[in-house]
Amino acid sequence: MRAVVFERYGEPAEVREVADPTPAEHGVVVRVEATGLCRSDWHGWMGHDPDITLPHVPGHELAGVIEAVGARVTGHRPGDRVTVPFVCACGSCPACAAGDQQVCERQTQPGFTHWGSFAQYVALDHAEVNLVPVPPELSFATAASLGCRFATAFRAVVAQGRAAPGEWVAVHGCGGVGLSAVMIAAASGARVVAVDVSPAALDLARKFGAAECVDASAVADPAQAVRELTGGGAHLSLDALGSPGTCAASVDGLRRRGRHVQVGLLPSPDGTTPVPMTRVIALELELLGSHGMAAHAYPPLLELVRAGVLRPDLLVTSTIALDAAPSALAAMGSAPGQGVTVIEPWA
């Protein structure tokens, strides 16, 4: 099969022929019809993820058709249309037993713990726990976003963030995850403030439901701007980018007893990020993490997509072939991009 491969962190990847994967006894091999380009893939390429072993094939946000099944898989068969959360759970640890597969103690992640979906085929573990059927009315490009950015944003806004009608929700960073969060929060009845340094990203945020926008490159203090626009601060704020600056601004932009949800990854040399904890204490703020969404939690999201309440298809702003993926991956470091780029490995 053809796949995007890199052999050194931060150096150009290339498309080459590699061996086809085979399914584990509990797993499947999926023919990848669409896979999203996510900032997490860029973090992996840069060497920010300790689970990666070189040489490596990135990609974790996918949809396709089952090509082969392992001997112990009974609930799925070749030809099924599926997607999968980027966190593939083991199904048997205490976290899985509690229904918290998104924080599985023995999780695997395509594109991180093993070769991923920037390829024509990908192997996925523990199929019975992790595969999500894709309804026939959803395109593969739309379904691919449900594996990471859209499902991650859905859980961050709805389950972790507990967004309520009439609340102010601030979204810092309007790439794929951030724009998904804007759309989901607006559909939940919240009033959304979108924050980004890109006018193009903010234009998309307005299109997808943001009531107010803050150009962080044009104001001295984005958090203060959020507090002024919301009459004292957001009830809920998400860092959808993942940087010390956006994390701090998200916390600083909250009102009393507000809720911060960290969605974007925060790589740093020592694994820590400064957080304005004095404000957290004084205002009794909540700090929450959000790490994808378990497969069993997908039905409510899929129903909202089917009903047209949520439109992840509108977030897809470009579609590229596999040969264009290496340069698009590298470009995310200097320009994270707006909207969603989908790779079609068979194009």
BALOBA-1460 file (C-alpha; in Angstrom, 3 decimals):
// residues 347
<rec num="1" residu="m" x="0.000" y="0.000" z="0.000"/>
<rec num="2" residu="r" x="0.970" y="3.670" z="-0.288"/>
<rec num="3" residu="a" x="1.513" y="5.595" z="2.938"/>
<rec num="4" residu="v" x="3.020" y="8.812" z="4.317"/>
<rec num="5" residu="v" x="6.196" y="7.876" z="6.220"/>
<rec num="6" residu="f" x="8.673" y="9.932" z="8.242"/>
<rec num="7" residu="e" x="11.948" y="8.601" z="9.598"/>
<rec num="8" residu="r" x="13.137" y="11.635" z="11.582"/>
<rec num="9" residu="y" x="11.168" y="14.100" z="13.661"/>
<rec num="10" residu="g" x="10.568" y="17.432" z="12.001"/>
<rec num="11" residu="e" x="12.096" y="16.363" z="8.680"/>
<rec num="12" residu="p" x="10.058" y="15.960" z="5.484"/>
<rec num="13" residu="a" x="7.836" y="12.900" z="5.275"/>
<rec num="14" residu="e" x="7.384" y="11.074" z="1.979"/>
<rec num="15" residu="v" x="4.817" y="8.881" z="0.284"/>
<rec num="16" residu="r" x="6.148" y="5.396" z="-0.348"/>
<rec num="17" residu="e" x="5.120" y="1.781" z="-0.771"/>
<rec num="18" residu="v" x="4.991" y="-0.189" z="2.498"/>
<rec num="19" residu="a" x="3.620" y="-3.578" z="3.517"/>
<rec num="20" residu="d" x="-0.136" y="-3.940" z="3.937"/>
<rec num="21" residu="p" x="-1.233" y="-4.342" z="7.586"/>
<rec num="22" residu="t" x="-2.861" y="-7.508" z="8.925"/>
<rec num="23" residu="p" x="-5.535" y="-7.590" z="11.623"/>
<rec num="24" residu="a" x="-4.892" y="-8.708" z="15.175"/>
<rec num="25" residu="e" x="-7.203" y="-11.475" z="16.431"/>
<rec num="26" residu="h" x="-9.357" y="-8.822" z="18.116"/>
<rec num="27" residu="g" x="-8.895" y="-6.192" z="15.416"/>
<rec num="28" residu="v" x="-9.660" y="-5.223" z="11.841"/>
<rec num="29" residu="v" x="-7.990" y="-3.673" z="8.846"/>
<rec num="30" residu="v" x="-9.862" y="-0.719" z="7.355"/>
<rec num="31" residu="r" x="-9.528" y="0.576" z="3.804"/>
<rec num="32" residu="v" x="-9.140" y="4.298" z="4.482"/>
<rec num="33" residu="e" x="-11.508" y="6.381" z="2.373"/>
<rec num="34" residu="a" x="-10.873" y="9.676" z="4.180"/>
<rec num="35" residu="t" x="-8.601" y="10.866" z="6.977"/>
<rec num="36" residu="g" x="-8.355" y="14.281" z="8.582"/>
<rec num="37" residu="l" x="-5.217" y="16.354" z="9.012"/>
<rec num="38" residu="c" x="-5.078" y="17.338" z="12.682"/>
<rec num="39" residu="r" x="-2.661" y="19.455" z="14.719"/>
<rec num="40" residu="s" x="-2.059" y="16.374" z="16.866"/>
<rec num="41" residu="d" x="-0.487" y="14.756" z="13.787"/>
<rec num="42" residu="w" x="1.886" y="17.717" z="13.567"/>
<rec num="43" residu="h" x="2.793" y="17.300" z="17.249"/>
<rec num="44" residu="g" x="3.631" y="13.650" z="16.561"/>
<rec num="45" residu="w" x="5.751" y="14.551" z="13.532"/>
<rec num="46" residu="m" x="7.644" y="17.102" z="15.647"/>
<rec num="47" residu="g" x="8.523" y="14.469" z="18.263"/>
<rec num="48" residu="h" x="6.171" y="15.645" z="20.999"/>
<rec num="49" residu="d" x="4.615" y="12.205" z="21.574"/>
<rec num="50" residu="p" x="6.702" y="9.576" z="23.409"/>
<rec num="51" residu="d" x="4.591" y="6.678" z="22.069"/>
<rec num="52" residu="i" x="5.846" y="7.070" z="18.492"/>
<rec num="53" residu="t" x="8.531" y="4.736" z="17.186"/>
<rec num="54" residu="l" x="10.353" y="5.616" z="13.961"/>
<rec num="55" residu="p" x="9.826" y="5.086" z="11.072"/>
<rec num="56" residu="h" x="6.221" y="6.116" z="11.435"/>
<rec num="57" residu="v" x="2.959" y="6.639" z="9.539"/>
<rec num="58" residu="p" x="0.785" y="9.391" z="11.102"/>
<rec num="59" residu="g" x="-2.998" y="9.812" z="10.984"/>
<rec num="60" residu="h" x="-5.706" y="9.091" z="13.549"/>
<rec num="61" residu="e" x="-8.901" y="10.699" z="12.290"/>
<rec num="62" residu="l" x="-10.413" y="8.308" z="9.762"/>
<rec num="63" residu="a" x="-13.376" y="6.647" z="8.132"/>
<rec num="64" residu="g" x="-13.498" y="3.785" z="5.675"/>
<rec num="65" residu="v" x="-14.618" y="0.262" z="4.920"/>
<rec num="66" residu="i" x="-13.561" y="-2.883" z="6.770"/>
<rec num="67" residu="e" x="-11.227" y="-4.894" z="4.549"/>
<rec num="68" residu="a" x="-10.370" y="-7.803" z="6.880"/>
<rec num="69" residu="v" x="-11.336" y="-8.970" z="10.382"/>
<rec num="70" residu="g" x="-9.454" y="-10.917" z="13.053"/>
<rec num="71" residu="a" x="-10.442" y="-14.405" z="14.118"/>
<rec num="72" residu="r" x="-12.151" y="-13.240" z="17.342"/>
<rec num="73" residu="v" x="-14.212" y="-10.427" z="15.778"/>
<rec num="74" residu="t" x="-17.895" y="-11.360" z="15.470"/>
<rec num="75" residu="g" x="-19.759" y="-8.050" z="15.409"/>
<rec num="76" residu="h" x="-18.229" y="-6.611" z="12.252"/>
<rec num="77" residu="r" x="-17.561" y="-7.902" z="8.778"/>
<rec num="78" residu="p" x="-15.767" y="-6.848" z="5.595"/>
<rec num="79" residu="g" x="-17.680" y="-4.158" z="3.748"/>
<rec num="80" residu="d" x="-18.979" y="-2.372" z="6.881"/>
<rec num="81" residu="r" x="-18.628" y="1.429" z="6.852"/>
<rec num="82" residu="v" x="-16.928" y="2.527" z="10.070"/>
<rec num="83" residu="t" x="-15.099" y="5.221" z="11.934"/>
<rec num="84" residu="v" x="-13.259" y="4.940" z="15.245"/>
<rec num="85" residu="p" x="-12.332" y="7.213" z="18.173"/>
<rec num="86" residu="f" x="-8.675" y="8.187" z="18.129"/>
<rec num="87" residu="v" x="-8.408" y="6.536" z="21.554"/>
<rec num="88" residu="c" x="-8.851" y="2.807" z="20.950"/>
<rec num="89" residu="a" x="-9.744" y="1.185" z="24.261"/>
<rec num="90" residu="c" x="-8.833" y="-2.278" z="25.515"/>
<rec num="91" residu="g" x="-12.327" y="-2.942" z="26.857"/>
<rec num="92" residu="s" x="-11.160" y="-4.754" z="29.996"/>
<rec num="93" residu="c" x="-9.312" y="-2.340" z="32.317"/>
<rec num="94" residu="p" x="-11.045" y="-0.592" z="35.265"/>
<rec num="95" residu="a" x="-11.522" y="2.624" z="33.269"/>
<rec num="96" residu="c" x="-13.221" y="0.713" z="30.442"/>
<rec num="97" residu="a" x="-15.394" y="-1.173" z="32.926"/>
<rec num="98" residu="a" x="-16.565" y="2.211" z="34.228"/>
<rec num="99" residu="g" x="-17.468" y="3.338" z="30.699"/>
<rec num="100" residu="d" x="-14.512" y="5.712" z="30.462"/>
<rec num="101" residu="q" x="-12.863" y="4.229" z="27.388"/>
<rec num="102" residu="q" x="-11.503" y="7.646" z="26.396"/>
<rec num="103" residu="v" x="-9.014" y="7.318" z="29.278"/>
<rec num="104" residu="c" x="-8.392" y="3.571" z="28.900"/>
<rec num="105" residu="e" x="-5.372" y="2.401" z="30.883"/>
<rec num="106" residu="r" x="-4.090" y="0.302" z="27.947"/>
<rec num="107" residu="q" x="-5.255" y="2.466" z="25.071"/>
<rec num="108" residu="t" x="-3.814" y="2.383" z="21.599"/>
<rec num="109" residu="q" x="-3.976" y="5.260" z="19.154"/>
<rec num="110" residu="p" x="-3.565" y="4.890" z="15.393"/>
<rec num="111" residu="g" x="-0.928" y="7.317" z="14.221"/>
<rec num="112" residu="f" x="0.768" y="7.334" z="17.628"/>
<rec num="113" residu="t" x="1.156" y="3.947" z="19.316"/>
<rec num="114" residu="h" x="1.155" y="2.263" z="15.895"/>
<rec num="115" residu="w" x="0.989" y="3.200" z="12.218"/>
<rec num="116" residu="g" x="-1.958" y="5.371" z="11.346"/>
<rec num="117" residu="s" x="-4.344" y="6.397" z="8.610"/>
<rec num="118" residu="f" x="-2.202" y="8.516" z="6.273"/>
<rec num="119" residu="a" x="-2.244" y="5.347" z="4.224"/>
<rec num="120" residu="q" x="-4.514" y="3.249" z="2.085"/>
<rec num="121" residu="y" x="-5.102" y="0.754" z="4.909"/>
<rec num="122" residu="v" x="-4.894" y="0.930" z="8.699"/>
<rec num="123" residu="a" x="-5.055" y="-1.720" z="11.438"/>
<rec num="124" residu="l" x="-7.329" y="-1.016" z="14.417"/>
<rec num="125" residu="d" x="-7.340" y="-2.901" z="17.727"/>
<rec num="126" residu="h" x="-10.217" y="-4.277" z="19.828"/>
<rec num="127" residu="a" x="-12.819" y="-3.773" z="17.135"/>
<rec num="128" residu="e" x="-15.805" y="-4.823" z="19.235"/>
<rec num="129" residu="v" x="-15.157" y="-1.975" z="21.694"/>
<rec num="130" residu="n" x="-14.042" y="0.760" z="19.313"/>
<rec num="131" residu="l" x="-15.701" y="0.662" z="15.907"/>
<rec num="132" residu="v" x="-18.556" y="3.080" z="15.238"/>
<rec num="133" residu="p" x="-20.894" y="2.291" z="12.311"/>
<rec num="134" residu="v" x="-21.126" y="5.118" z="9.776"/>
<rec num="135" residu="p" x="-24.700" y="5.741" z="8.548"/>
<rec num="136" residu="p" x="-25.030" y="5.506" z="4.744"/>
<rec num="137" residu="e" x="-26.118" y="9.145" z="4.465"/>
<rec num="138" residu="l" x="-22.796" y="10.390" z="5.896"/>
<rec num="139" residu="s" x="-19.904" y="10.853" z="3.510"/>
<rec num="140" residu="f" x="-16.560" y="9.416" z="4.500"/>
<rec num="141" residu="a" x="-15.083" y="12.938" z="4.603"/>
<rec num="142" residu="t" x="-17.737" y="13.957" z="7.144"/>
<rec num="143" residu="a" x="-17.394" y="10.749" z="9.152"/>
<rec num="144" residu="a" x="-13.599" y="11.074" z="9.373"/>
<rec num="145" residu="s" x="-13.928" y="14.221" z="11.489"/>
<rec num="146" residu="l" x="-15.981" y="12.287" z="14.046"/>
<rec num="147" residu="g" x="-12.940" y="10.243" z="15.031"/>
<rec num="148" residu="c" x="-11.179" y="13.171" z="16.637"/>
<rec num="149" residu="r" x="-11.899" y="16.854" z="16.182"/>
<rec num="150" residu="f" x="-15.698" y="16.908" z="16.068"/>
<rec num="151" residu="a" x="-16.309" y="14.196" z="18.682"/>
<rec num="152" residu="t" x="-13.596" y="15.699" z="20.875"/>
<rec num="153" residu="a" x="-15.241" y="19.119" z="20.634"/>
<rec num="154" residu="f" x="-18.682" y="17.617" z="21.271"/>
<rec num="155" residu="r" x="-17.621" y="15.958" z="24.501"/>
<rec num="156" residu="a" x="-15.587" y="18.998" z="25.575"/>
<rec num="157" residu="v" x="-18.537" y="21.365" z="25.117"/>
<rec num="158" residu="v" x="-21.467" y="19.147" z="26.115"/>
<rec num="159" residu="a" x="-20.198" y="16.577" z="28.632"/>
<rec num="160" residu="q" x="-17.116" y="18.142" z="30.201"/>
<rec num="161" residu="g" x="-17.991" y="21.804" z="29.711"/>
<rec num="162" residu="r" x="-21.737" y="21.439" z="30.414"/>
<rec num="163" residu="a" x="-22.611" y="24.324" z="28.088"/>
<rec num="164" residu="a" x="-26.132" y="25.622" z="28.760"/>
<rec num="165" residu="p" x="-28.469" y="27.839" z="26.744"/>
<rec num="166" residu="g" x="-27.771" y="31.517" z="27.307"/>
<rec num="167" residu="e" x="-24.270" y="30.992" z="28.707"/>
<rec num="168" residu="w" x="-21.231" y="32.663" z="27.208"/>
<rec num="169" residu="v" x="-18.719" y="30.193" z="25.762"/>
<rec num="170" residu="a" x="-15.273" y="31.381" z="24.686"/>
<rec num="171" residu="v" x="-13.310" y="29.288" z="22.180"/>
<rec num="172" residu="h" x="-9.594" y="30.049" z="21.941"/>
<rec num="173" residu="g" x="-8.173" y="28.794" z="18.637"/>
<rec num="174" residu="c" x="-10.415" y="28.358" z="15.607"/>
<rec num="175" residu="g" x="-8.833" y="25.507" z="13.726"/>
<rec num="176" residu="g" x="-10.746" y="22.282" z="13.177"/>
<rec num="177" residu="v" x="-11.425" y="21.510" z="16.852"/>
<rec num="178" residu="g" x="-12.200" y="25.126" z="17.690"/>
<rec num="179" residu="l" x="-14.623" y="25.650" z="14.823"/>
<rec num="180" residu="s" x="-16.321" y="22.387" z="15.755"/>
<rec num="181" residu="a" x="-16.674" y="23.693" z="19.314"/>
<rec num="182" residu="v" x="-18.118" y="26.977" z="18.030"/>
<rec num="183" residu="m" x="-20.742" y="25.123" z="16.009"/>
<rec num="184" residu="i" x="-21.639" y="22.727" z="18.849"/>
<rec num="185" residu="a" x="-21.833" y="25.450" z="21.504"/>
<rec num="186" residu="a" x="-24.016" y="27.643" z="19.292"/>
<rec num="187" residu="a" x="-26.307" y="24.678" z="18.561"/>
<rec num="188" residu="s" x="-26.565" y="24.146" z="22.332"/>
<rec num="189" residu="g" x="-28.022" y="27.640" z="22.702"/>
<rec num="190" residu="a" x="-24.884" y="29.264" z="24.086"/>
<rec num="191" residu="r" x="-23.513" y="32.625" z="22.986"/>
<rec num="192" residu="v" x="-20.023" y="32.099" z="21.574"/>
<rec num="193" residu="v" x="-16.967" y="34.342" z="21.574"/>
<rec num="194" residu="a" x="-14.359" y="33.083" z="19.112"/>
<rec num="195" residu="v" x="-10.703" y="34.053" z="19.642"/>
<rec num="196" residu="d" x="-7.970" y="33.642" z="17.043"/>
<rec num="197" residu="v" x="-5.154" y="35.550" z="15.350"/>
<rec num="198" residu="s" x="-6.460" y="34.828" z="11.844"/>
<rec num="199" residu="p" x="-9.220" y="36.981" z="10.304"/>
<rec num="200" residu="a" x="-10.082" y="34.079" z="7.978"/>
<rec num="201" residu="a" x="-10.582" y="31.752" z="10.955"/>
<rec num="202" residu="l" x="-12.778" y="34.319" z="12.665"/>
<rec num="203" residu="d" x="-14.861" y="34.719" z="9.506"/>
<rec num="204" residu="l" x="-15.517" y="30.973" z="9.586"/>
<rec num="205" residu="a" x="-16.344" y="31.167" z="13.287"/>
<rec num="206" residu="r" x="-19.000" y="33.795" z="12.549"/>
<rec num="207" residu="k" x="-20.376" y="31.575" z="9.790"/>
<rec num="208" residu="f" x="-20.699" y="28.677" z="12.222"/>
<rec num="209" residu="g" x="-22.453" y="30.617" z="14.970"/>
<rec num="210" residu="a" x="-20.050" y="32.868" z="16.897"/>
<rec num="211" residu="a" x="-21.870" y="35.915" z="18.273"/>
<rec num="212" residu="e" x="-18.623" y="37.826" z="18.916"/>
<rec num="213" residu="c" x="-15.038" y="37.521" z="17.693"/>
<rec num="214" residu="v" x="-11.725" y="38.666" z="19.123"/>
<rec num="215" residu="d" x="-8.651" y="39.083" z="16.924"/>
<rec num="216" residu="a" x="-5.975" y="38.168" z="19.461"/>
<rec num="217" residu="s" x="-3.288" y="39.764" z="17.305"/>
<rec num="218" residu="a" x="-5.037" y="43.137" z="17.418"/>
<rec num="219" residu="v" x="-5.701" y="43.517" z="21.161"/>
<rec num="220" residu="a" x="-3.293" y="43.847" z="24.064"/>
<rec num="221" residu="d" x="-5.150" y="41.361" z="26.271"/>
<rec num="222" residu="p" x="-7.503" y="38.817" z="24.620"/>
<rec num="223" residu="a" x="-8.815" y="37.673" z="28.017"/>
<rec num="224" residu="q" x="-9.814" y="41.213" z="28.933"/>
<rec num="225" residu="a" x="-11.550" y="41.553" z="25.575"/>
<rec num="226" residu="v" x="-13.533" y="38.394" z="26.302"/>
<rec num="227" residu="r" x="-14.496" y="39.670" z="29.767"/>
<rec num="228" residu="e" x="-15.704" y="42.962" z="28.305"/>
<rec num="229" residu="l" x="-17.731" y="41.340" z="25.527"/>
<rec num="230" residu="t" x="-19.395" y="38.899" z="27.931"/>
<rec num="231" residu="g" x="-20.180" y="41.305" z="30.735"/>
<rec num="232" residu="g" x="-17.718" y="39.869" z="33.222"/>
<rec num="233" residu="g" x="-16.302" y="36.761" z="31.619"/>
<rec num="234" residu="a" x="-17.280" y="33.522" z="29.939"/>
<rec num="235" residu="h" x="-19.163" y="30.836" z="31.839"/>
<rec num="236" residu="l" x="-17.221" y="28.217" z="29.875"/>
<rec num="237" residu="s" x="-13.944" y="28.632" z="28.002"/>
<rec num="238" residu="l" x="-12.010" y="26.151" z="25.885"/>
<rec num="239" residu="d" x="-8.401" y="26.191" z="24.782"/>
<rec num="240" residu="a" x="-8.796" y="24.433" z="21.452"/>
<rec num="241" residu="l" x="-5.297" y="25.268" z="20.206"/>
<rec num="242" residu="g" x="-2.952" y="24.213" z="22.971"/>
<rec num="243" residu="s" x="-0.300" y="26.778" z="23.901"/>
<rec num="244" residu="p" x="0.736" y="28.475" z="27.159"/>
<rec num="245" residu="g" x="-0.759" y="31.728" z="25.885"/>
<rec num="246" residu="t" x="-4.146" y="30.346" z="24.879"/>
<rec num="247" residu="c" x="-4.403" y="28.236" z="28.029"/>
<rec num="248" residu="a" x="-3.765" y="31.242" z="30.270"/>
<rec num="249" residu="a" x="-6.087" y="33.472" z="28.256"/>
<rec num="250" residu="s" x="-8.860" y="30.888" z="28.486"/>
<rec num="251" residu="v" x="-8.583" y="30.790" z="32.294"/>
<rec num="252" residu="d" x="-8.190" y="34.567" z="32.624"/>
<rec num="253" residu="g" x="-11.292" y="35.198" z="30.493"/>
<rec num="254" residu="l" x="-13.659" y="33.343" z="32.844"/>
<rec num="255" residu="r" x="-16.171" y="34.857" z="35.229"/>
<rec num="256" residu="r" x="-16.593" y="33.715" z="38.805"/>
<rec num="257" residu="r" x="-17.095" y="29.945" z="39.118"/>
<rec num="258" residu="g" x="-16.445" y="29.559" z="35.400"/>
<rec num="259" residu="r" x="-15.196" y="26.385" z="33.717"/>
<rec num="260" residu="h" x="-12.047" y="25.983" z="31.638"/>
<rec num="261" residu="v" x="-11.684" y="22.907" z="29.412"/>
<rec num="262" residu="q" x="-8.249" y="22.090" z="28.013"/>
<rec num="263" residu="v" x="-8.650" y="20.416" z="24.619"/>
<rec num="264" residu="g" x="-5.499" y="21.315" z="22.687"/>
<rec num="265" residu="l" x="-2.310" y="19.441" z="23.493"/>
<rec num="266" residu="l" x="0.261" y="21.390" z="25.536"/>
<rec num="267" residu="p" x="3.759" y="20.146" z="24.741"/>
<rec num="268" residu="s" x="6.598" y="21.677" z="26.699"/>
<rec num="269" residu="p" x="10.173" y="20.620" z="27.501"/>
<rec num="270" residu="d" x="9.337" y="19.725" z="31.101"/>
<rec num="271" residu="g" x="5.733" y="18.592" z="30.527"/>
<rec num="272" residu="t" x="4.193" y="21.502" z="32.441"/>
<rec num="273" residu="t" x="2.316" y="24.667" z="31.470"/>
<rec num="274" residu="p" x="1.927" y="27.822" z="33.602"/>
<rec num="275" residu="v" x="-1.689" y="28.362" z="34.708"/>
<rec num="276" residu="p" x="-2.938" y="31.477" z="36.599"/>
<rec num="277" residu="m" x="-3.865" y="29.528" z="39.728"/>
<rec num="278" residu="t" x="-4.359" y="32.621" z="41.879"/>
<rec num="279" residu="r" x="-7.373" y="33.464" z="39.729"/>
<rec num="280" residu="v" x="-8.529" y="29.833" z="39.865"/>
<rec num="281" residu="i" x="-8.601" y="29.987" z="43.667"/>
<rec num="282" residu="a" x="-10.084" y="33.467" z="44.023"/>
<rec num="283" residu="l" x="-12.942" y="32.865" z="41.565"/>
<rec num="284" residu="e" x="-13.451" y="29.154" z="42.343"/>
<rec num="285" residu="l" x="-12.849" y="28.170" z="38.736"/>
<rec num="286" residu="e" x="-13.010" y="24.611" z="37.417"/>
<rec num="287" residu="l" x="-10.145" y="23.252" z="35.327"/>
<rec num="288" residu="l" x="-11.097" y="20.250" z="33.195"/>
<rec num="289" residu="g" x="-9.411" y="18.095" z="30.593"/>
<rec num="290" residu="s" x="-11.115" y="16.472" z="27.633"/>
<rec num="291" residu="h" x="-9.607" y="13.513" z="25.794"/>
<rec num="292" residu="g" x="-11.747" y="12.407" z="22.873"/>
<rec num="293" residu="m" x="-14.974" y="10.434" z="23.262"/>
<rec num="294" residu="a" x="-15.715" y="6.744" z="23.813"/>
<rec num="295" residu="a" x="-17.368" y="4.795" z="20.993"/>
<rec num="296" residu="h" x="-20.457" y="4.030" z="23.087"/>
<rec num="297" residu="a" x="-21.126" y="7.789" z="23.444"/>
<rec num="298" residu="y" x="-21.441" y="8.441" z="19.690"/>
<rec num="299" residu="p" x="-25.211" y="7.795" z="19.131"/>
<rec num="300" residu="p" x="-26.469" y="11.204" z="20.410"/>
<rec num="301" residu="l" x="-23.862" y="12.967" z="18.281"/>
<rec num="302" residu="l" x="-24.765" y="10.917" z="15.203"/>
<rec num="303" residu="e" x="-28.468" y="11.693" z="15.697"/>
<rec num="304" residu="l" x="-27.768" y="15.437" z="15.783"/>
<rec num="305" residu="v" x="-25.683" y="15.103" z="12.613"/>
<rec num="306" residu="r" x="-28.411" y="13.055" z="10.901"/>
<rec num="307" residu="a" x="-31.023" y="15.635" z="11.865"/>
<rec num="308" residu="g" x="-28.921" y="18.466" z="10.434"/>
<rec num="309" residu="v" x="-28.607" y="20.217" z="13.804"/>
<rec num="310" residu="l" x="-24.839" y="19.766" z="13.560"/>
<rec num="311" residu="r" x="-23.100" y="20.042" z="10.193"/>
<rec num="312" residu="p" x="-19.516" y="18.764" z="10.401"/>
<rec num="313" residu="d" x="-19.549" y="18.540" z="6.597"/>
<rec num="314" residu="l" x="-19.515" y="22.342" z="6.409"/>
<rec num="315" residu="l" x="-16.204" y="22.431" z="8.259"/>
<rec num="316" residu="v" x="-14.382" y="20.561" z="5.473"/>
<rec num="317" residu="t" x="-12.660" y="23.371" z="3.594"/>
<rec num="318" residu="s" x="-10.206" y="21.382" z="1.468"/>
<rec num="319" residu="t" x="-9.648" y="17.862" z="0.164"/>
<rec num="320" residu="i" x="-6.193" y="16.694" z="-0.902"/>
<rec num="321" residu="a" x="-4.567" y="13.545" z="-2.245"/>
<rec num="322" residu="l" x="-2.084" y="11.477" z="-0.273"/>
<rec num="323" residu="d" x="0.857" y="12.939" z="-2.231"/>
<rec num="324" residu="a" x="0.034" y="16.400" z="-0.857"/>
<rec num="325" residu="a" x="-0.118" y="15.253" z="2.764"/>
<rec num="326" residu="p" x="3.593" y="15.619" z="3.689"/>
<rec num="327" residu="s" x="3.729" y="19.306" z="2.799"/>
<rec num="328" residu="a" x="0.325" y="19.978" z="4.400"/>
<rec num="329" residu="l" x="1.514" y="18.290" z="7.599"/>
<rec num="330" residu="a" x="4.670" y="20.399" z="7.761"/>
<rec num="331" residu="a" x="2.729" y="23.608" z="7.092"/>
<rec num="332" residu="m" x="0.639" y="23.169" z="10.243"/>
<rec num="333" residu="g" x="3.545" y="24.389" z="12.377"/>
<rec num="334" residu="s" x="3.542" y="27.880" z="10.927"/>
<rec num="335" residu="a" x="-0.111" y="28.044" z="9.888"/>
<rec num="336" residu="p" x="-2.399" y="25.658" z="11.789"/>
<rec num="337" residu="g" x="-5.058" y="26.337" z="9.215"/>
<rec num="338" residu="q" x="-8.740" y="27.087" z="9.297"/>
<rec num="339" residu="g" x="-11.438" y="24.537" z="8.781"/>
<rec num="340" residu="v" x="-10.730" y="20.913" z="8.059"/>
<rec num="341" residu="t" x="-8.371" y="19.374" z="5.493"/>
<rec num="342" residu="v" x="-9.311" y="15.842" z="4.477"/>
<rec num="343" residu="i" x="-6.904" y="13.432" z="2.791"/>
<rec num="344" residu="e" x="-8.315" y="10.874" z="0.374"/>
<rec num="345" residu="p" x="-5.659" y="8.128" z="0.102"/>
<rec num="346" residu="w" x="-7.114" y="6.595" z="-3.064"/>
<rec num="347" residu="a" x="-7.478" y="9.861" z="-4.994"/>
